[in-house]
Amino acid sequence: MKSFLIAILLFFTVQSSISQIRNKYSISFDNAEHHEAKVTANFTNLQRGIISIHMSRTSPGRYALHEFAKNIYNIKFTDSKGKDVTVNRPNLHQWDITGHDGTINVYYTIFADRGDGTYSQFDETQAIINNPSTFMYVPTLKERPVEILYVLRDDLRWKVATQMTALGANSFLAPNLQFFMDSPALLSNHTIKEDKITSGNTKYAIRLALNHTGTDEEAGAFFNQIKKVVEEQKQIFGDYPSFDNNAYTFLASFMPQVANDGMEHRNSTVITKTKSLADGGMRENISTFAHEFFHSWNVERIRPISLEPFDFNKVNISEELWFAEGFTSYYTNLTLCRAGIITQDEYFSILNKTYNEVWNSPSLQYHNPREISRKAPFVDATTSIDPNNRHNTFISYYSYGNMLGLALDLSLRSYKDDLNLDDFMKLFWTKYGKTEIPYTIDNLFLTLREYAGSSFADSFFSKYINDSQVPDFKKLFGAVALYLKSNKTPYIGAKIEFTRNGLARISEYTKQGTPAYEAGLEKEDIIISIGNKSFSDINQFYEVVRKNKPGKKVVLKYRRHGVERSTFVKIGIDPTIEITKYSKPNEKALSKRADWLDAKSELNKVSPVQDAETDN
């Protein structure tokens, strides 16, 4: 019995020891002015044989390949005693190590100069660190905790902001590889703004870590807008997500050298904007914050099974992006409207742009939303040098899904007075978000059946999700005292730019179905005259076009590859519409519009007088 107890004690001692084994990293910035950092990684207690060390090819929230290994060099591998090990490189993102003693130390230099949510950027003002683009990893050690030390330069006065658990002295801990890869960091002399938000009996810290060139007062005013957004979005789902470490952090850089971007993470987001708060950023930057925070529910916890777990070694394909990204886009500006950050008229103007972009797209004849979503690896910040026909065959799943969110919301509100998209999202959150059960499209369909009934759900999915039909927006908008105002302007449907020599050049590929396309016109053609009338600037060009009645065929002369040609073009009607308020709306329609667009949070509610003024 004594021997048995000793064996049990030894077993639990060993297990406890194993559970404390951590993969360790450090990163330093002595050469930050040249966009370089030094990285060390330490992997211990390794099994004998081949250990494969990888550099990620993708990054959470992106779906295309980015091949991050291209920017690391000066790579060295040793064992625990500093001795060289045997390295075989079967491909450009993998190193197979043998001859180690149970420990592998890795040393390398990384160059990084794109500040956004996918890549990293190092300079003397900041380090924006996206972990997949920065750190090698061992796939077989994915369940181990990860510890990282940020070695900061005293002269730069940097501090660290990240969603990982602080260990002290600029060291942080992630519970496993997925969490680590999903945990970006902002290192800079940034401003910190913080407040408390409440969900049930739990209080969370909501933080803004902002590196910018503005004042503390500007940062405070912007943070007040963020709080309005955060509170308004809570009303949709009923509560906040259970944020790890009881905190959510906006990692933001409004610096001139960054790219304009936003990227969601489980308990944080990276948002990079070139506009300062004093130069338009106070208004223009906030929509990205609304979009990314909504993702803390929709995609981070309401998560499609196609992205779970995220694969760092290949493209990640999903049919659900019309919902994950598109519905998030729908709620982005709806949230700003409800929070009073933009007016209803401004919201309708934003809807106008997206409406025309989606429903006038030729791509609808080729793909439904599920198929469009699967194309993300071809378009999601990916790079290729050959021209493509996307203007005819693709519409962004952000925009398409945005319009589907609008259609579903207005359809539910028209179907029954007590139905709306907010409550459907709340139900779906309860079933698949709070429980963190990855969902499928069938789960979306069956939950809509549960919420609105079989007839409604079957019709919506068959027409708009499994097919690409256009919803009856005339009816849907009419129910909220809005209508679609036609343009009725004559047009030929070609994007024209005038060269320095005063020549009318078609600057973009022509879209199918437009008069220009049907007439055989294409990008780079020079239009000489329409109906024997010439022009020397863009205003004259449009004036000539508009003097022709829609349906009339006129001779159009143009030059292609230096050769003058002529064709007949049938003048069309500009299909652009404008979402417009009824001049004399009835009370029921106004009430429905108010229920759709007015604030749900007591913090953001405005007085009835302001509501009435908005509707005049």
C-alpha positions in Angstrom: 0.0 0.0 0.0 2.9 2.4 0.8 4.5 1.7 -2.5 1.2 2.3 -4.2 0.7 5.7 -2.5 4.2 6.7 -3.4 3.5 5.8 -7.0 0.3 7.8 -7.0 2.2 10.8 -5.5 4.9 10.6 -8.1 2.3 10.4 -10.8 0.5 13.5 -9.8 3.9 15.3 -9.2 4.9 14.5 -12.8 1.5 15.5 -14.2 1.7 18.8 -12.3 5.2 19.4 -13.6 4.1 18.6 -17.2 1.1 21.0 -16.9 3.5 23.8 -16.0 5.7 23.4 -19.1 5.4 26.5 -21.2 6.6 27.5 -24.7 8.5 30.7 -24.2 9.1 33.7 -26.4 10.9 37.0 -26.2 11.0 39.9 -28.6 13.2 43.0 -28.6 13.5 46.1 -30.7 17.0 47.4 -30.7 16.8 48.1 -34.5 13.2 49.3 -34.6 14.1 52.3 -36.7 14.8 49.8 -39.5 11.6 47.9 -38.8 13.4 44.9 -37.3 12.9 42.9 -34.1 14.8 40.0 -32.6 12.8 36.9 -31.6 13.8 34.0 -29.4 11.7 30.9 -28.8 12.3 28.1 -26.3 10.6 24.7 -26.6 11.4 22.2 -23.8 10.5 18.6 -22.7 10.3 17.5 -26.3 10.0 13.9 -27.4 12.9 12.4 -29.3 12.7 12.3 -33.1 11.6 15.0 -35.6 10.1 18.2 -34.2 8.5 20.3 -36.8 8.6 24.1 -36.3 6.3 26.2 -38.5 5.7 29.8 -39.5 2.0 30.6 -40.0 0.7 31.1 -43.5 -2.6 32.6 -42.4 -4.0 34.7 -39.5 -7.3 34.7 -37.5 -9.9 36.8 -39.2 -8.2 36.4 -42.6 -8.9 33.6 -45.0 -6.2 33.8 -47.7 -2.6 32.8 -47.5 -0.1 35.4 -46.5 3.2 33.4 -46.2 4.6 35.2 -43.2 7.9 33.2 -43.4 9.1 35.6 -46.1 10.1 38.2 -43.6 12.2 36.2 -41.2 16.0 35.6 -41.5 19.2 35.1 -39.5 17.5 31.9 -38.3 19.4 29.7 -35.9 18.4 26.5 -34.0 20.3 25.1 -31.0 19.7 22.6 -28.2 19.7 23.4 -24.5 23.5 23.7 -24.4 23.8 26.0 -27.4 24.9 23.2 -29.8 23.7 23.2 -33.3 21.0 20.7 -34.3 20.1 19.1 -37.7 17.7 21.2 -39.7 15.7 20.0 -42.7 13.4 22.4 -44.5 10.7 20.5 -46.5 9.0 23.7 -47.6 9.2 27.4 -47.1 7.2 27.6 -43.8 8.5 24.5 -42.0 11.7 23.4 -40.3 12.2 19.8 -39.2 14.6 19.5 -36.3 16.5 16.4 -35.2 19.6 15.9 -33.0 18.1 17.9 -30.2 18.4 17.0 -26.5 14.7 17.6 -25.6 15.1 21.3 -25.9 15.1 23.5 -29.0 16.0 27.2 -28.9 15.2 29.3 -31.9 16.7 32.7 -32.8 15.7 34.9 -35.7 15.2 38.4 -37.0 11.9 39.6 -38.4 11.2 42.6 -40.6 7.7 44.2 -40.3 6.4 47.4 -41.6 2.7 47.1 -42.3 0.6 48.3 -39.3 -2.8 46.6 -39.5 -4.7 43.7 -38.1 -3.0 41.0 -40.1 0.7 41.9 -40.2 3.1 43.6 -37.8 4.9 46.9 -37.8 8.0 48.0 -35.8 9.3 51.5 -35.7 10.3 54.0 -33.0 6.7 55.1 -32.4 5.2 51.7 -31.9 5.2 48.0 -32.3 1.9 46.5 -33.6 2.4 42.7 -33.2 0.2 40.2 -34.8 1.4 36.9 -33.5 1.0 34.6 -36.5 3.0 37.0 -38.6 5.7 37.2 -36.0 6.3 33.9 -34.1 7.3 30.4 -35.1 5.4 27.7 -33.4 5.3 23.9 -32.9 1.8 22.5 -34.0 2.1 19.4 -31.8 2.5 21.6 -28.7 -0.8 23.4 -29.3 -2.2 22.7 -25.8 0.8 24.1 -23.9 0.6 27.5 -22.2 2.6 30.2 -24.0 4.6 32.8 -22.1 6.0 35.9 -23.8 8.4 38.6 -22.7 8.3 42.0 -24.4 11.8 43.5 -24.0 11.2 47.3 -24.1 13.6 50.0 -24.8 13.8 52.6 -22.0 14.3 55.5 -24.5 11.0 54.8 -26.2 8.8 54.9 -23.0 6.7 52.0 -24.3 4.1 50.0 -22.4 2.2 46.9 -23.4 -1.4 46.4 -24.1 -2.7 42.9 -24.9 -5.6 40.5 -24.0 -3.2 38.0 -22.5 -2.8 37.5 -18.7 -0.2 39.8 -17.2 2.6 38.1 -15.2 4.5 41.2 -14.4 7.7 42.8 -15.7 6.2 42.9 -19.3 5.6 39.1 -19.4 2.3 37.7 -20.4 0.6 34.3 -20.5 -1.8 32.6 -23.0 -3.4 29.2 -22.1 -2.7 27.6 -25.4 -1.5 28.2 -29.0 -4.8 29.2 -30.4 -5.3 31.9 -27.7 -1.7 33.1 -28.2 -2.0 33.4 -32.0 -5.3 35.3 -31.4 -3.6 37.8 -29.0 -2.1 40.8 -30.7 -0.2 43.4 -28.8 0.3 47.2 -29.0 3.7 48.4 -27.6 3.9 52.2 -27.6 3.6 55.3 -25.4 -0.2 55.1 -25.8 -3.0 56.7 -23.9 -5.2 54.4 -21.8 -8.9 55.1 -21.2 -10.9 52.6 -19.2 -14.4 52.2 -17.8 -16.5 49.4 -16.3 -19.4 47.6 -18.1 -21.8 45.3 -16.3 -23.4 42.0 -17.5 -25.6 40.4 -14.9 -23.5 40.2 -11.7 -20.2 40.5 -13.6 -18.2 43.6 -14.2 -15.8 43.9 -17.1 -13.2 46.5 -17.9 -13.6 48.1 -21.3 -10.3 49.7 -22.4 -8.9 51.9 -25.2 -5.2 51.7 -25.7 -4.6 54.5 -28.3 -1.4 55.5 -29.9 -2.0 58.8 -31.6 -0.7 62.3 -32.1 -3.7 64.0 -30.5 -4.6 65.2 -27.0 -5.8 63.3 -24.0 -9.1 65.2 -24.2 -9.7 64.0 -27.8 -9.0 60.4 -26.7 -11.5 60.9 -23.9 -14.2 62.2 -26.2 -13.6 59.3 -28.6 -13.8 56.8 -25.8 -17.2 58.2 -24.8 -18.4 57.3 -28.3 -17.0 53.8 -28.0 -19.0 53.4 -24.7 -22.2 54.4 -26.5 -21.5 51.7 -29.2 -20.7 49.1 -26.6 -23.8 49.7 -24.6 -26.1 49.8 -27.7 -24.7 46.5 -28.9 -25.3 44.8 -25.6 -29.0 45.5 -26.0 -29.1 43.4 -29.1 -27.8 40.3 -27.4 -29.0 40.9 -23.9 -25.6 40.6 -22.2 -21.9 40.8 -22.9 -19.7 37.9 -23.8 -17.7 36.4 -20.9 -14.5 38.2 -21.6 -11.3 36.4 -20.4 -9.6 38.2 -17.6 -12.8 40.2 -17.3 -11.6 42.8 -19.8 -11.9 43.8 -23.5 -9.3 46.0 -25.1 -9.3 48.2 -28.2 -5.7 48.3 -29.5 -5.7 51.3 -31.7 -3.2 53.3 -33.6 -4.1 56.5 -35.4 -0.7 57.2 -36.9 0.1 58.3 -40.5 2.3 55.2 -41.3 -0.4 52.5 -40.6 -2.9 51.0 -43.0 -6.6 51.5 -42.6 -7.8 48.3 -41.0 -9.6 46.5 -38.2 -9.3 42.9 -37.0 -11.4 41.2 -34.3 -10.0 38.9 -31.6 -11.6 37.1 -28.7 -11.1 39.8 -26.1 -9.6 42.6 -28.1 -9.3 44.2 -31.5 -6.6 45.9 -33.5 -7.7 49.0 -35.3 -5.4 51.1 -37.4 -6.4 54.4 -39.0 -4.4 57.1 -40.7 -6.8 59.9 -39.8 -6.1 61.7 -36.5 -9.0 62.6 -34.2 -8.6 66.3 -35.0 -8.6 65.6 -38.7 -11.9 63.8 -39.2 -11.1 60.6 -37.2 -13.5 61.5 -34.4 -16.3 60.7 -36.8 -14.8 58.5 -39.5 -12.9 56.0 -37.3 -15.7 55.0 -35.0 -17.5 52.7 -37.5 -14.6 50.2 -37.4 -14.9 50.1 -33.6 -18.6 49.3 -33.9 -17.9 46.5 -36.4 -15.1 44.9 -34.5 -16.8 44.9 -31.1 -19.9 43.3 -32.6 -17.5 40.5 -33.7 -16.9 39.7 -30.0 -20.3 38.1 -30.2 -20.7 37.3 -33.9 -17.7 35.2 -35.2 -15.6 35.0 -32.0 -18.2 33.1 -30.0 -21.0 32.7 -32.5 -18.5 30.8 -34.6 -19.0 28.9 -37.8 -17.8 25.3 -37.6 -15.9 25.8 -40.8 -13.4 28.1 -39.0 -13.1 26.1 -35.8 -10.3 25.5 -35.1 -8.6 28.1 -37.2 -5.9 26.5 -39.4 -2.6 28.4 -39.5 -1.2 26.3 -42.3 -3.8 26.7 -45.1 -6.6 28.8 -46.5 -9.7 28.8 -44.3 -12.9 28.3 -46.3 -16.3 29.2 -45.0 -19.8 29.4 -46.5 -21.1 31.5 -43.6 -19.2 34.8 -44.1 -22.4 36.5 -45.4 -23.6 36.0 -41.8 -20.4 36.3 -39.8 -19.1 39.4 -41.6 -22.2 40.6 -43.5 -24.6 40.7 -40.6 -21.9 42.3 -38.5 -21.6 45.0 -41.3 -25.4 45.5 -41.1 -25.3 46.2 -37.4 -22.2 48.4 -37.7 -24.0 51.5 -38.9 -27.3 50.5 -37.4 -25.6 50.7 -34.1 -24.1 54.1 -34.8 -27.6 55.3 -35.8 -29.2 54.0 -32.6 -26.4 55.4 -30.5 -27.0 58.9 -32.0 -23.5 59.0 -33.5 -24.9 59.4 -37.0 -28.3 60.7 -37.9 -31.1 58.7 -39.7 -30.4 60.6 -42.9 -26.7 59.7 -42.7 -27.7 56.1 -42.1 -30.0 56.0 -45.2 -27.1 57.6 -47.2 -24.8 54.7 -46.2 -27.6 52.2 -47.0 -27.9 53.8 -50.4 -24.3 53.1 -51.3 -24.4 49.5 -50.2 -27.8 48.9 -51.8 -26.7 50.0 -55.2 -23.4 48.2 -54.9 -25.1 44.9 -54.2 -28.3 44.8 -56.1 -26.9 46.3 -59.3 -24.0 43.8 -59.4 -23.9 41.3 -62.3 -22.4 38.8 -59.9 -25.8 37.9 -58.6 -26.5 35.8 -61.7 -23.5 33.6 -60.9 -23.3 33.1 -57.1 -25.5 33.0 -54.1 -24.2 34.3 -50.7 -22.8 30.9 -49.7 -20.7 30.7 -52.9 -19.6 34.3 -52.5 -18.4 33.5 -49.0 -16.3 30.6 -50.2 -14.4 33.0 -52.5 -12.9 34.8 -49.5 -9.4 33.3 -49.9 -9.3 34.9 -53.4 -10.1 38.4 -52.2 -9.4 38.8 -48.5 -6.3 40.9 -48.5 -4.8 38.5 -51.0 -2.4 39.6 -53.7 -2.2 38.5 -57.3 -0.8 40.4 -60.4 -3.1 39.1 -63.1 -6.3 41.1 -63.9 -9.6 39.5 -62.9 -13.3 39.8 -63.8 -14.5 40.4 -60.2 -16.5 43.5 -61.2 -18.8 41.0 -63.0 -18.5 37.9 -60.9 -18.0 38.9 -57.3 -19.7 41.1 -54.7 -18.2 41.5 -51.2 -19.7 39.2 -48.6 -19.5 42.1 -46.3 -21.9 44.2 -48.5 -24.0 41.3 -49.7 -24.5 40.0 -46.1 -25.2 43.6 -45.0 -28.2 43.8 -47.4 -29.3 40.3 -46.4 -29.3 41.5 -42.7 -31.4 44.5 -43.7 -33.8 42.3 -45.7 -34.2 39.8 -42.9 -34.7 42.5 -40.3 -37.3 44.4 -42.3 -39.0 41.1 -43.4 -39.3 39.9 -39.8 -40.8 43.3 -38.7 -43.3 43.2 -41.6 -44.2 39.6 -41.0 -45.2 40.0 -37.4 -45.1 43.1 -35.1 -43.1 41.2 -32.4 -40.4 39.8 -34.7 -37.1 41.5 -35.5 -33.5 40.6 -36.2 -32.3 41.7 -32.8 -34.3 39.0 -31.1 -33.2 36.4 -33.7 -29.6 37.3 -33.0 -30.3 37.0 -29.3 -31.8 33.5 -29.7 -28.9 32.4 -31.9 -26.4 33.8 -29.3 -28.1 31.9 -26.5 -28.0 28.6 -28.5 -24.6 28.8 -30.1 -22.7 31.8 -28.7 -22.9 31.6 -25.0 -22.5 27.8 -25.2 -19.7 28.3 -27.8 -21.0 25.4 -30.0 -19.8 26.0 -33.5 -22.7 26.4 -35.9 -23.5 25.4 -39.5 -25.8 27.0 -42.1 -28.4 24.3 -41.2 -28.3 25.6 -37.6 -29.0 29.1 -38.8 -31.9 27.8 -40.9 -33.4 25.7 -38.2 -33.1 28.5 -35.6 -34.9 30.9 -38.0 -37.6 28.3 -38.3 -37.8 28.1 -34.5 -38.0 31.9 -34.3 -40.3 32.9 -37.2 -41.9 29.6 -38.3 -41.2 27.1 -41.1 -43.0 29.1 -43.9 -41.0 32.3 -43.3 -37.6 30.5 -42.9 -38.1 28.2 -45.8 -39.0 31.1 -48.1 -36.1 33.3 -46.9 -33.4 30.7 -47.2 -34.6 29.3 -50.5 -34.8 32.7 -52.2 -32.0 34.7 -50.7 -29.4 32.3 -49.1 -29.5 29.2 -51.4 -30.4 31.4 -54.4 -29.6 35.0 -55.2 -33.0 36.6 -55.7 -33.6 40.2 -54.8 -35.9 40.9 -51.9 -39.0 43.1 -52.4 -37.5 46.2 -50.9 -40.2 48.4 -52.2 -42.6 46.6 -49.9 -40.1 46.3 -47.1 -39.1 49.9 -47.1 -42.7 51.1 -47.5 -43.6 49.4 -44.1 -41.1 51.9 -42.4 -42.1 55.0 -44.4 -39.3 54.8 -46.9 -39.3 54.4 -50.7 -36.9 53.8 -53.5 -36.5 56.9 -55.6 -35.3 56.2 -59.1 -32.6 58.2 -60.7 -34.0 58.2 -64.3 -30.8 59.8 -65.6 -29.6 58.8 -69.1 -26.3 56.9 -68.9 -24.0 54.5 -70.8 -22.6 52.7 -67.7 -18.9 53.3 -68.2 -16.6 54.8 -65.6 -14.9 57.7 -67.3 -11.7 59.6 -66.4 -10.2 62.4 -68.4 -6.5 62.3 -69.2 -4.2 65.2 -69.1 -4.7 65.6 -72.8 -8.4 65.9 -72.4 -9.3 62.4 -73.6 -12.2 60.5 -72.2 -10.7 57.2 -71.1 -12.8 54.2 -69.7 -10.9 53.6 -66.5 -12.6 50.4 -65.2 -13.7 47.2 -66.8 -17.3 47.6 -68.0 -20.1 45.8 -66.2 -22.3 43.2 -67.9 -25.8 44.5 -68.7 -24.7 48.2 -69.1 -25.0 49.9 -72.4 -21.3 50.3 -72.7 -20.8 46.5 -72.2 -23.4 45.6 -74.8 -21.8 48.1 -77.2 -18.5 46.2 -76.9 -16.7 49.0 -75.0 -14.0 48.1 -72.5 -11.4 49.5 -70.2 -8.8 51.8 -71.8 -11.0 52.6 -74.7 -10.9 56.4 -75.6 -14.4 57.7 -76.3 -14.1 60.4 -79.0 -17.8 61.4 -79.5 -21.4 60.3 -78.8 -24.0 61.2 -81.4 -21.3 63.2 -83.2 -20.8 65.5 -80.2 -17.4 65.7 -78.6 -16.3 66.8 -75.1 -13.2 67.9 -73.3 -14.1 67.4 -69.6 -16.3 65.2 -67.4 -19.1 67.7 -67.1 -19.4 68.1 -70.9 -19.3 64.3 -71.3 -22.3 63.8 -68.9 -24.1 66.7 -70.6 -23.8 65.0 -74.0 -25.0 61.7 -72.6 -28.0 63.3 -70.9 -29.2 65.1 -74.0 -30.2 61.6 -75.3 -33.4 60.0 -74.3 -33.2 56.5 -72.7 -33.7 53.8 -75.3 -32.2 55.9 -78.2 -29.4 54.3 -80.2 -26.6 56.7 -81.0 -23.3 56.4 -82.8 -20.3 56.3 -80.5 -16.8 56.8 -81.8 -13.9 55.5 -79.8 -10.2 54.6 -80.1 -8.7 51.3 -79.1 -5.0 50.4 -79.5 -4.6 53.5 -81.6 -7.3 52.5 -84.1 -10.5 54.6 -84.4 -13.7 52.7 -84.4 -17.4 53.3 -84.1 -20.4 51.4 -82.6 -24.0 52.0 -81.7 -24.8 52.4 -78.0 -28.3 52.3 -76.7 -28.7 54.9 -74.0 -29.9 53.4 -70.7 -31.3 54.6 -67.4 -28.9 55.0 -64.4 -30.1 52.1 -62.1 -28.9 54.0 -59.0 -31.7 54.5 -56.5 -32.0 56.7 -53.4 -33.6 55.5 -50.2 -36.0 58.4 -49.3 -38.4 59.3 -46.5 -42.1 59.6 -47.2 -43.1 63.3 -47.0 -46.4 62.3 -45.3 -45.8 59.0 -43.4 -48.6 57.4 -41.5 -48.2 56.8 -37.7 -47.9 53.0 -37.9 -45.0 53.2 -40.4 -43.2 55.9 -38.4 -43.6 53.8 -35.3 -42.1 50.8 -37.1 -39.2 53.0 -38.2 -38.6 54.2 -34.7 -38.6 50.7 -33.3 -36.0 49.8 -35.9 -33.7 52.8 -35.7 -34.1 54.3 -32.2 -31.8 53.7 -29.3 -32.4 50.6 -27.2 -30.0 51.7 -24.4 -31.2 54.2 -21.9 -27.8 55.8 -22.1 -28.4 56.7 -25.8 -32.1 57.5 -25.9 -33.0 61.0 -27.1 -36.0 63.1 -26.4 -39.3 62.8 -28.3 -38.8 66.3 -29.7 -35.5 65.3 -31.4 -37.2 62.2 -32.8 -40.0 64.4 -34.3 -37.4 66.8 -35.8 -35.6 63.9 -37.4 -38.8 62.8 -39.2 -39.6 66.2 -40.7 
